[in-house]
Amino acid sequence: MRGDILGRDTVAREQSVNSRRKTRDEPVTLERLERALAAISYAILLDGPVYAPVLDRLEREIAALRARDDVVSRARQHLERFQASANNGGVKAIA
């Protein structure tokens, strides 16, 4: 009986490790970061500020991801304005 229990523990542990590996291979997205933020916020409410560094890191990661997306959006808007200007006889930004 004891061998059966240990065998199940080993299988469960291997499945857990494989699950974590798969998660690490997935891209970091805003959705994943926000889910992690919600989970760590809940943990802080339960256990106190012990997880504050994790909360701080997630908030920084989310802000950086949003800023990067914002830069791309702003660059796209600049190019659209330049293209509209070039179509109206203005100076071309890109030859």
Biopython code that builds the backbone (N, CA, C, O; Angstrom):
import numpy as np
from Bio.PDB.StructureBuilder import StructureBuilder

atoms = [
    (1, "MET", "N", (0.828, -1.197, 0.000)),
    (1, "MET", "CA", (0.000, 0.000, 0.000)),
    (1, "MET", "C", (0.869, 1.256, 0.000)),
    (1, "MET", "O", (0.579, 2.214, -0.717)),
    (2, "ARG", "N", (1.931, 1.251, 0.802)),
    (2, "ARG", "CA", (2.788, 2.425, 0.887)),
    (2, "ARG", "C", (3.419, 2.736, -0.481)),
    (2, "ARG", "O", (3.517, 3.904, -0.856)),
    (3, "GLY", "N", (3.835, 1.738, -1.207)),
    (3, "GLY", "CA", (4.418, 1.953, -2.528)),
    (3, "GLY", "C", (3.433, 2.613, -3.475)),
    (3, "GLY", "O", (3.819, 3.447, -4.294)),
    (4, "ASP", "N", (2.150, 2.241, -3.368)),
    (4, "ASP", "CA", (1.119, 2.833, -4.208)),
    (4, "ASP", "C", (0.978, 4.325, -3.914)),
    (4, "ASP", "O", (0.843, 5.131, -4.835)),
    (5, "ILE", "N", (1.008, 4.688, -2.657)),
    (5, "ILE", "CA", (0.881, 6.098, -2.276)),
    (5, "ILE", "C", (2.081, 6.880, -2.779)),
    (5, "ILE", "O", (1.925, 7.974, -3.321)),
    (6, "LEU", "N", (3.285, 6.327, -2.604)),
    (6, "LEU", "CA", (4.479, 7.017, -3.079)),
    (6, "LEU", "C", (4.466, 7.152, -4.595)),
    (6, "LEU", "O", (4.895, 8.172, -5.134)),
    (7, "GLY", "N", (3.978, 6.133, -5.277)),
    (7, "GLY", "CA", (3.883, 6.206, -6.730)),
    (7, "GLY", "C", (2.957, 7.315, -7.178)),
    (7, "GLY", "O", (3.251, 8.027, -8.138)),
    (8, "ARG", "N", (1.843, 7.464, -6.489)),
    (8, "ARG", "CA", (0.900, 8.533, -6.829)),
    (8, "ARG", "C", (1.514, 9.902, -6.566)),
    (8, "ARG", "O", (1.333, 10.837, -7.346)),
    (9, "ASP", "N", (2.248, 10.010, -5.450)),
    (9, "ASP", "CA", (2.914, 11.280, -5.141)),
    (9, "ASP", "C", (3.913, 11.647, -6.225)),
    (9, "ASP", "O", (3.999, 12.807, -6.626)),
    (10, "THR", "N", (4.662, 10.670, -6.697)),
    (10, "THR", "CA", (5.657, 10.915, -7.739)),
    (10, "THR", "C", (4.985, 11.376, -9.023)),
    (10, "THR", "O", (5.448, 12.322, -9.660)),
    (11, "VAL", "N", (3.913, 10.726, -9.401)),
    (11, "VAL", "CA", (3.181, 11.109, -10.612)),
    (11, "VAL", "C", (2.621, 12.517, -10.467)),
    (11, "VAL", "O", (2.727, 13.321, -11.393)),
    (12, "ALA", "N", (2.030, 12.826, -9.325)),
    (12, "ALA", "CA", (1.460, 14.152, -9.088)),
    (12, "ALA", "C", (2.556, 15.213, -9.148)),
    (12, "ALA", "O", (2.353, 16.287, -9.714)),
    (13, "ARG", "N", (3.719, 14.910, -8.563)),
    (13, "ARG", "CA", (4.831, 15.862, -8.568)),
    (13, "ARG", "C", (5.316, 16.105, -9.994)),
    (13, "ARG", "O", (5.573, 17.248, -10.372)),
    (14, "GLU", "N", (5.442, 15.045, -10.787)),
    (14, "GLU", "CA", (5.885, 15.186, -12.178)),
    (14, "GLU", "C", (4.882, 15.994, -12.991)),
    (14, "GLU", "O", (5.276, 16.817, -13.817)),
    (15, "GLN", "N", (3.603, 15.769, -12.767)),
    (15, "GLN", "CA", (2.582, 16.533, -13.479)),
    (15, "GLN", "C", (2.656, 18.000, -13.102)),
    (15, "GLN", "O", (2.485, 18.870, -13.957)),
    (16, "SER", "N", (2.907, 18.284, -11.838)),
    (16, "SER", "CA", (3.029, 19.660, -11.376)),
    (16, "SER", "C", (4.224, 20.346, -12.024)),
    (16, "SER", "O", (4.114, 21.486, -12.474)),
    (17, "VAL", "N", (5.364, 19.663, -12.075)),
    (17, "VAL", "CA", (6.561, 20.223, -12.692)),
    (17, "VAL", "C", (6.316, 20.471, -14.169)),
    (17, "VAL", "O", (6.682, 21.528, -14.684)),
    (18, "ASN", "N", (5.707, 19.521, -14.860)),
    (18, "ASN", "CA", (5.423, 19.684, -16.285)),
    (18, "ASN", "C", (4.464, 20.844, -16.517)),
    (18, "ASN", "O", (4.613, 21.575, -17.497)),
    (19, "SER", "N", (3.494, 21.027, -15.645)),
    (19, "SER", "CA", (2.550, 22.126, -15.769)),
    (19, "SER", "C", (3.266, 23.464, -15.622)),
    (19, "SER", "O", (2.990, 24.400, -16.373)),
    (20, "ARG", "N", (4.187, 23.562, -14.658)),
    (20, "ARG", "CA", (4.941, 24.804, -14.462)),
    (20, "ARG", "C", (5.840, 25.094, -15.645)),
    (20, "ARG", "O", (5.973, 26.249, -16.048)),
    (21, "ARG", "N", (6.457, 24.075, -16.209)),
    (21, "ARG", "CA", (7.307, 24.284, -17.391)),
    (21, "ARG", "C", (6.499, 24.836, -18.543)),
    (21, "ARG", "O", (6.938, 25.755, -19.234)),
    (22, "LYS", "N", (5.312, 24.274, -18.753)),
    (22, "LYS", "CA", (4.464, 24.724, -19.853)),
    (22, "LYS", "C", (4.080, 26.192, -19.652)),
    (22, "LYS", "O", (4.047, 26.964, -20.610)),
    (23, "THR", "N", (3.791, 26.571, -18.416)),
    (23, "THR", "CA", (3.421, 27.945, -18.112)),
    (23, "THR", "C", (4.591, 28.881, -18.374)),
    (23, "THR", "O", (4.396, 29.982, -18.889)),
    (24, "ARG", "N", (5.796, 28.463, -18.028)),
    (24, "ARG", "CA", (6.974, 29.301, -18.272)),
    (24, "ARG", "C", (7.223, 29.521, -19.750)),
    (24, "ARG", "O", (7.765, 30.559, -20.130)),
    (25, "ASP", "N", (6.847, 28.582, -20.589)),
    (25, "ASP", "CA", (7.073, 28.706, -22.020)),
    (25, "ASP", "C", (6.063, 29.620, -22.698)),
    (25, "ASP", "O", (6.293, 30.066, -23.822)),
    (26, "GLU", "N", (4.962, 29.903, -22.041)),
    (26, "GLU", "CA", (3.949, 30.769, -22.623)),
    (26, "GLU", "C", (4.417, 32.217, -22.574)),
    (26, "GLU", "O", (5.140, 32.599, -21.654)),
    (27, "PRO", "N", (4.016, 33.028, -23.548)),
    (27, "PRO", "CA", (4.441, 34.434, -23.536)),
    (27, "PRO", "C", (3.797, 35.198, -22.381)),
    (27, "PRO", "O", (2.694, 34.880, -21.935)),
    (28, "VAL", "N", (4.514, 36.205, -21.917)),
    (28, "VAL", "CA", (3.976, 37.065, -20.865)),
    (28, "VAL", "C", (3.012, 38.045, -21.527)),
    (28, "VAL", "O", (3.401, 38.843, -22.380)),
    (29, "THR", "N", (1.762, 37.970, -21.121)),
    (29, "THR", "CA", (0.743, 38.855, -21.684)),
    (29, "THR", "C", (0.145, 39.698, -20.564)),
    (29, "THR", "O", (0.289, 39.389, -19.381)),
    (30, "LEU", "N", (-0.524, 40.763, -20.967)),
    (30, "LEU", "CA", (-1.187, 41.621, -19.996)),
    (30, "LEU", "C", (-2.222, 40.820, -19.208)),
    (30, "LEU", "O", (-2.365, 41.007, -18.000)),
    (31, "GLU", "N", (-2.932, 39.944, -19.878)),
    (31, "GLU", "CA", (-3.947, 39.120, -19.213)),
    (31, "GLU", "C", (-3.323, 38.227, -18.131)),
    (31, "GLU", "O", (-3.853, 38.131, -17.025)),
    (32, "ARG", "N", (-2.205, 37.579, -18.449)),
    (32, "ARG", "CA", (-1.543, 36.717, -17.460)),
    (32, "ARG", "C", (-1.036, 37.524, -16.275)),
    (32, "ARG", "O", (-1.154, 37.097, -15.126)),
    (33, "LEU", "N", (-0.469, 38.695, -16.559)),
    (33, "LEU", "CA", (0.033, 39.542, -15.473)),
    (33, "LEU", "C", (-1.103, 40.021, -14.574)),
    (33, "LEU", "O", (-0.956, 40.066, -13.352)),
    (34, "GLU", "N", (-2.232, 40.379, -15.176)),
    (34, "GLU", "CA", (-3.367, 40.847, -14.373)),
    (34, "GLU", "C", (-3.962, 39.718, -13.532)),
    (34, "GLU", "O", (-4.399, 39.953, -12.405)),
    (35, "ARG", "N", (-3.981, 38.495, -14.070)),
    (35, "ARG", "CA", (-4.445, 37.353, -13.266)),
    (35, "ARG", "C", (-3.510, 37.110, -12.097)),
    (35, "ARG", "O", (-3.957, 36.835, -10.983)),
    (36, "ALA", "N", (-2.206, 37.211, -12.352)),
    (36, "ALA", "CA", (-1.230, 37.037, -11.278)),
    (36, "ALA", "C", (-1.376, 38.148, -10.243)),
    (36, "ALA", "O", (-1.236, 37.903, -9.045)),
    (37, "LEU", "N", (-1.654, 39.355, -10.695)),
    (37, "LEU", "CA", (-1.853, 40.484, -9.780)),
    (37, "LEU", "C", (-3.057, 40.236, -8.880)),
    (37, "LEU", "O", (-3.002, 40.513, -7.682)),
    (38, "ALA", "N", (-4.126, 39.725, -9.439)),
    (38, "ALA", "CA", (-5.315, 39.414, -8.637)),
    (38, "ALA", "C", (-5.003, 38.317, -7.622)),
    (38, "ALA", "O", (-5.423, 38.401, -6.468)),
    (39, "ALA", "N", (-4.273, 37.293, -8.046)),
    (39, "ALA", "CA", (-3.943, 36.187, -7.143)),
    (39, "ALA", "C", (-3.048, 36.657, -6.000)),
    (39, "ALA", "O", (-3.272, 36.289, -4.847)),
    (40, "ILE", "N", (-2.044, 37.463, -6.309)),
    (40, "ILE", "CA", (-1.130, 37.905, -5.251)),
    (40, "ILE", "C", (-1.821, 38.915, -4.339)),
    (40, "ILE", "O", (-1.512, 38.983, -3.149)),
    (41, "SER", "N", (-2.745, 39.693, -4.876)),
    (41, "SER", "CA", (-3.512, 40.620, -4.043)),
    (41, "SER", "C", (-4.346, 39.843, -3.030)),
    (41, "SER", "O", (-4.435, 40.226, -1.863)),
    (42, "TYR", "N", (-4.944, 38.768, -3.475)),
    (42, "TYR", "CA", (-5.727, 37.916, -2.583)),
    (42, "TYR", "C", (-4.830, 37.313, -1.506)),
    (42, "TYR", "O", (-5.201, 37.263, -0.333)),
    (43, "ALA", "N", (-3.649, 36.857, -1.913)),
    (43, "ALA", "CA", (-2.707, 36.270, -0.944)),
    (43, "ALA", "C", (-2.282, 37.306, 0.098)),
    (43, "ALA", "O", (-2.112, 36.975, 1.271)),
    (44, "ILE", "N", (-2.113, 38.544, -0.326)),
    (44, "ILE", "CA", (-1.733, 39.602, 0.614)),
    (44, "ILE", "C", (-2.855, 39.858, 1.615)),
    (44, "ILE", "O", (-2.601, 40.082, 2.798)),
    (45, "LEU", "N", (-4.094, 39.823, 1.135)),
    (45, "LEU", "CA", (-5.214, 40.008, 2.055)),
    (45, "LEU", "C", (-5.275, 38.881, 3.090)),
    (45, "LEU", "O", (-5.656, 39.107, 4.239)),
    (46, "LEU", "N", (-4.901, 37.677, 2.679)),
    (46, "LEU", "CA", (-4.922, 36.539, 3.596)),
    (46, "LEU", "C", (-3.718, 36.509, 4.537)),
    (46, "LEU", "O", (-3.863, 36.258, 5.734)),
    (47, "ASP", "N", (-2.522, 36.769, 3.983)),
    (47, "ASP", "CA", (-1.288, 36.542, 4.726)),
    (47, "ASP", "C", (-0.538, 37.808, 5.122)),
    (47, "ASP", "O", (0.482, 37.728, 5.807)),
    (48, "GLY", "N", (-1.013, 38.947, 4.713)),
    (48, "GLY", "CA", (-0.318, 40.182, 5.050)),
    (48, "GLY", "C", (0.697, 40.573, 3.991)),
    (48, "GLY", "O", (0.738, 39.974, 2.916)),
    (49, "PRO", "N", (1.512, 41.569, 4.284)),
    (49, "PRO", "CA", (2.391, 42.169, 3.276)),
    (49, "PRO", "C", (3.627, 41.355, 2.904)),
    (49, "PRO", "O", (4.532, 41.884, 2.259)),
    (50, "VAL", "N", (3.687, 40.110, 3.288)),
    (50, "VAL", "CA", (4.853, 39.289, 2.969)),
    (50, "VAL", "C", (5.073, 39.201, 1.449)),
    (50, "VAL", "O", (6.210, 39.041, 1.004)),
    (51, "TYR", "N", (4.024, 39.301, 0.667)),
    (51, "TYR", "CA", (4.120, 39.208, -0.793)),
    (51, "TYR", "C", (4.195, 40.570, -1.471)),
    (51, "TYR", "O", (4.057, 40.656, -2.692)),
    (52, "ALA", "N", (4.410, 41.624, -0.712)),
    (52, "ALA", "CA", (4.468, 42.978, -1.276)),
    (52, "ALA", "C", (5.501, 43.113, -2.397)),
    (52, "ALA", "O", (5.209, 43.773, -3.394)),
    (53, "PRO", "N", (6.698, 42.518, -2.281)),
    (53, "PRO", "CA", (7.650, 42.629, -3.390)),
    (53, "PRO", "C", (7.120, 42.027, -4.697)),
    (53, "PRO", "O", (7.404, 42.538, -5.780)),
    (54, "VAL", "N", (6.369, 40.968, -4.593)),
    (54, "VAL", "CA", (5.792, 40.345, -5.793)),
    (54, "VAL", "C", (4.744, 41.286, -6.395)),
    (54, "VAL", "O", (4.688, 41.465, -7.612)),
    (55, "LEU", "N", (3.925, 41.877, -5.543)),
    (55, "LEU", "CA", (2.918, 42.846, -5.997)),
    (55, "LEU", "C", (3.594, 44.016, -6.705)),
    (55, "LEU", "O", (3.160, 44.437, -7.777)),
    (56, "ASP", "N", (4.660, 44.537, -6.097)),
    (56, "ASP", "CA", (5.395, 45.651, -6.708)),
    (56, "ASP", "C", (5.937, 45.268, -8.076)),
    (56, "ASP", "O", (5.844, 46.047, -9.026)),
    (57, "ARG", "N", (6.499, 44.078, -8.177)),
    (57, "ARG", "CA", (7.071, 43.622, -9.450)),
    (57, "ARG", "C", (5.990, 43.485, -10.522)),
    (57, "ARG", "O", (6.185, 43.901, -11.664)),
    (58, "LEU", "N", (4.856, 42.903, -10.151)),
    (58, "LEU", "CA", (3.769, 42.739, -11.121)),
    (58, "LEU", "C", (3.252, 44.093, -11.591)),
    (58, "LEU", "O", (2.975, 44.279, -12.776)),
    (59, "GLU", "N", (3.124, 45.030, -10.668)),
    (59, "GLU", "CA", (2.664, 46.371, -11.058)),
    (59, "GLU", "C", (3.644, 47.025, -12.023)),
    (59, "GLU", "O", (3.226, 47.670, -12.985)),
    (60, "ARG", "N", (4.952, 46.865, -11.777)),
    (60, "ARG", "CA", (5.952, 47.428, -12.697)),
    (60, "ARG", "C", (5.890, 46.752, -14.065)),
    (60, "ARG", "O", (5.978, 47.419, -15.095)),
    (61, "GLU", "N", (5.738, 45.428, -14.072)),
    (61, "GLU", "CA", (5.663, 44.693, -15.339)),
    (61, "GLU", "C", (4.448, 45.121, -16.165)),
    (61, "GLU", "O", (4.536, 45.287, -17.381)),
    (62, "ILE", "N", (3.321, 45.294, -15.486)),
    (62, "ILE", "CA", (2.096, 45.728, -16.178)),
    (62, "ILE", "C", (2.287, 47.134, -16.738)),
    (62, "ILE", "O", (1.919, 47.396, -17.883)),
    (63, "ALA", "N", (2.854, 48.035, -15.952)),
    (63, "ALA", "CA", (3.084, 49.408, -16.412)),
    (63, "ALA", "C", (4.026, 49.423, -17.610)),
    (63, "ALA", "O", (3.803, 50.172, -18.562)),
    (64, "ALA", "N", (5.076, 48.604, -17.573)),
    (64, "ALA", "CA", (6.032, 48.553, -18.685)),
    (64, "ALA", "C", (5.377, 48.005, -19.950)),
    (64, "ALA", "O", (5.618, 48.511, -21.046)),
    (65, "LEU", "N", (4.565, 46.988, -19.801)),
    (65, "LEU", "CA", (3.888, 46.404, -20.955)),
    (65, "LEU", "C", (2.909, 47.403, -21.571)),
    (65, "LEU", "O", (2.827, 47.532, -22.792)),
    (66, "ARG", "N", (2.180, 48.097, -20.726)),
    (66, "ARG", "CA", (1.244, 49.114, -21.230)),
    (66, "ARG", "C", (1.989, 50.264, -21.900)),
    (66, "ARG", "O", (1.540, 50.774, -22.926)),
    (67, "ALA", "N", (3.116, 50.675, -21.335)),
    (67, "ALA", "CA", (3.906, 51.765, -21.924)),
    (67, "ALA", "C", (4.450, 51.345, -23.284)),
    (67, "ALA", "O", (4.456, 52.138, -24.226)),
    (68, "ARG", "N", (4.908, 50.098, -23.387)),
    (68, "ARG", "CA", (5.428, 49.610, -24.670)),
    (68, "ARG", "C", (4.325, 49.608, -25.725)),
    (68, "ARG", "O", (4.544, 50.014, -26.866)),
    (69, "ASP", "N", (3.138, 49.145, -25.331)),
    (69, "ASP", "CA", (2.017, 49.149, -26.263)),
    (69, "ASP", "C", (1.648, 50.568, -26.658)),
    (69, "ASP", "O", (1.293, 50.830, -27.807)),
    (70, "ASP", "N", (1.735, 51.485, -25.695)),
    (70, "ASP", "CA", (1.400, 52.872, -25.960)),
    (70, "ASP", "C", (2.396, 53.491, -26.945)),
    (70, "ASP", "O", (1.998, 54.275, -27.807)),
    (71, "VAL", "N", (3.681, 53.151, -26.830)),
    (71, "VAL", "CA", (4.696, 53.667, -27.744)),
    (71, "VAL", "C", (4.392, 53.216, -29.167)),
    (71, "VAL", "O", (4.476, 54.016, -30.098)),
    (72, "VAL", "N", (4.048, 51.975, -29.342)),
    (72, "VAL", "CA", (3.717, 51.450, -30.673)),
    (72, "VAL", "C", (2.490, 52.168, -31.222)),
    (72, "VAL", "O", (2.452, 52.531, -32.398)),
    (73, "SER", "N", (1.514, 52.365, -30.391)),
    (73, "SER", "CA", (0.294, 53.057, -30.811)),
    (73, "SER", "C", (0.597, 54.493, -31.226)),
    (73, "SER", "O", (0.099, 54.970, -32.246)),
    (74, "ARG", "N", (1.411, 55.173, -30.434)),
    (74, "ARG", "CA", (1.761, 56.553, -30.768)),
    (74, "ARG", "C", (2.564, 56.611, -32.053)),
    (74, "ARG", "O", (2.341, 57.500, -32.875)),
    (75, "ALA", "N", (3.492, 55.688, -32.247)),
    (75, "ALA", "CA", (4.286, 55.662, -33.475)),
    (75, "ALA", "C", (3.394, 55.440, -34.692)),
    (75, "ALA", "O", (3.589, 56.065, -35.735)),
    (76, "ARG", "N", (2.416, 54.549, -34.555)),
    (76, "ARG", "CA", (1.481, 54.296, -35.648)),
    (76, "ARG", "C", (0.701, 55.572, -35.998)),
    (76, "ARG", "O", (0.499, 55.877, -37.174)),
    (77, "GLN", "N", (0.271, 56.305, -34.983)),
    (77, "GLN", "CA", (-0.465, 57.554, -35.219)),
    (77, "GLN", "C", (0.411, 58.574, -35.935)),
    (77, "GLN", "O", (-0.065, 59.272, -36.830)),
    (78, "HIS", "N", (1.692, 58.673, -35.555)),
    (78, "HIS", "CA", (2.608, 59.607, -36.222)),
    (78, "HIS", "C", (2.747, 59.258, -37.698)),
    (78, "HIS", "O", (2.684, 60.136, -38.559)),
    (79, "LEU", "N", (2.934, 57.980, -37.984)),
    (79, "LEU", "CA", (3.082, 57.571, -39.385)),
    (79, "LEU", "C", (1.810, 57.819, -40.183)),
    (79, "LEU", "O", (1.883, 58.208, -41.348)),
    (80, "GLU", "N", (0.665, 57.606, -39.588)),
    (80, "GLU", "CA", (-0.594, 57.874, -40.279)),
    (80, "GLU", "C", (-0.717, 59.359, -40.618)),
    (80, "GLU", "O", (-1.175, 59.714, -41.704)),
    (81, "ARG", "N", (-0.305, 60.231, -39.682)),
    (81, "ARG", "CA", (-0.360, 61.675, -39.952)),
    (81, "ARG", "C", (0.612, 62.056, -41.055)),
    (81, "ARG", "O", (0.269, 62.842, -41.938)),
    (82, "PHE", "N", (1.834, 61.502, -41.014)),
    (82, "PHE", "CA", (2.813, 61.784, -42.057)),
    (82, "PHE", "C", (2.325, 61.300, -43.414)),
    (82, "PHE", "O", (2.502, 61.978, -44.426)),
    (83, "GLN", "N", (1.711, 60.125, -43.428)),
    (83, "GLN", "CA", (1.203, 59.578, -44.686)),
    (83, "GLN", "C", (0.091, 60.460, -45.237)),
    (83, "GLN", "O", (0.041, 60.729, -46.438)),
    (84, "ALA", "N", (-0.793, 60.906, -44.368)),
    (84, "ALA", "CA", (-1.876, 61.803, -44.801)),
    (84, "ALA", "C", (-1.299, 63.101, -45.338)),
    (84, "ALA", "O", (-1.784, 63.628, -46.340)),
    (85, "SER", "N", (-0.269, 63.621, -44.685)),
    (85, "SER", "CA", (0.378, 64.859, -45.132)),
    (85, "SER", "C", (1.035, 64.654, -46.494)),
    (85, "SER", "O", (0.926, 65.514, -47.369)),
    (86, "ALA", "N", (1.720, 63.514, -46.683)),
    (86, "ALA", "CA", (2.380, 63.219, -47.950)),
    (86, "ALA", "C", (1.369, 63.077, -49.076)),
    (86, "ALA", "O", (1.642, 63.488, -50.203)),
    (87, "ASN", "N", (0.193, 62.494, -48.785)),
    (87, "ASN", "CA", (-0.840, 62.337, -49.791)),
    (87, "ASN", "C", (-1.446, 63.683, -50.202)),
    (87, "ASN", "O", (-2.017, 63.809, -51.285)),
    (88, "ASN", "N", (-1.319, 64.672, -49.339)),
    (88, "ASN", "CA", (-1.835, 66.009, -49.632)),
    (88, "ASN", "C", (-0.751, 66.935, -50.151)),
    (88, "ASN", "O", (-0.923, 68.154, -50.139)),
    (89, "GLY", "N", (0.376, 66.372, -50.612)),
    (89, "GLY", "CA", (1.456, 67.167, -51.175)),
    (89, "GLY", "C", (2.486, 67.610, -50.164)),
    (89, "GLY", "O", (3.367, 68.401, -50.501)),
    (90, "GLY", "N", (2.410, 67.135, -48.951)),
    (90, "GLY", "CA", (3.386, 67.516, -47.921)),
    (90, "GLY", "C", (4.672, 66.731, -48.054)),
    (90, "GLY", "O", (4.848, 65.952, -48.991)),
    (91, "VAL", "N", (5.564, 66.944, -47.111)),
    (91, "VAL", "CA", (6.862, 66.277, -47.097)),
    (91, "VAL", "C", (6.682, 64.822, -46.714)),
    (91, "VAL", "O", (5.923, 64.497, -45.801)),
    (92, "LYS", "N", (7.396, 63.936, -47.431)),
    (92, "LYS", "CA", (7.339, 62.525, -47.122)),
    (92, "LYS", "C", (8.335, 62.209, -46.014)),
    (92, "LYS", "O", (9.489, 62.633, -46.073)),
    (93, "ALA", "N", (7.895, 61.472, -45.013)),
    (93, "ALA", "CA", (8.750, 61.101, -43.903)),
    (93, "ALA", "C", (9.696, 59.967, -44.298)),
    (93, "ALA", "O", (10.846, 59.924, -43.863)),
    (94, "ILE", "N", (9.198, 59.063, -45.118)),
    (94, "ILE", "CA", (9.965, 57.898, -45.544)),
    (94, "ILE", "C", (9.943, 57.865, -47.068)),
    (94, "ILE", "O", (8.886, 57.906, -47.698)),
    (95, "ALA", "N", (11.147, 57.790, -47.643)),
    (95, "ALA", "CA", (11.248, 57.811, -49.112)),
    (95, "ALA", "C", (10.705, 56.557, -49.727)),
    (95, "ALA", "O", (10.715, 56.414, -50.949)),
]
sb = StructureBuilder()
sb.init_structure("model")
sb.init_model(0)
sb.init_chain("A")
sb.init_seg("    ")
for serial, (resi, resn, name, xyz) in enumerate(atoms, 1):
    if name == "N":
        sb.init_residue(resn, " ", resi, " ")
    sb.init_atom(name, np.array(xyz, "f"), 0.0, 1.0, " ", f" {name:<3s}", serial, name[0])
structure = sb.get_structure()
